[in-house]
Amino acid sequence: MTPAHRPRRLATILYGALLCWAAGILWLSSLTPDELPRQAVLLWDKLSHLLAFALGGWLAASALRVSRPTLAAPGVLAASVVLIGAFGVLDEAVQTLTPGRTGGDLRDWIADVLGAVIGPSLSLLSH
């Protein structure tokens, strides 16, 4: 593999990981309380949201940094926060359609957005 192909391959891996992360979040949101694995909420619910969405934010920002190297850090941060924050709205909407789940929780979404800020910030520090 030539050095020019490495960033493209890494970007593909990161975007793939981001899609897997999103699919996993939506899968968990579609489970009823009885189906939800106990391990899914090992910590306080809001902390679980924050950590899960920090991972999504880190993946989004890392993928953007690799695929768009000329994009300035504030642009990476803003795009990642908007993308992951909007995904948080979708996640809460899916939960409203799941029997036994409430969804639409503003505090959950705020935890999602905080994670969406923390993850990309850590990504920018690590690059």
Buried (B, 14 or more C-beta within 10 A) or exposed (E): EEEEEEEEEBBEEBBEBBEEBBEEBBEBBBBEEEEBEEEEEEEEEBEBBBBBBBBBBBBBBBBBBBBEEEBEBEEBBEBBBEBBBEBBEEBBEBBEEBEEBEBEBEEBBBBBBBBBBBBBBBBBEEE
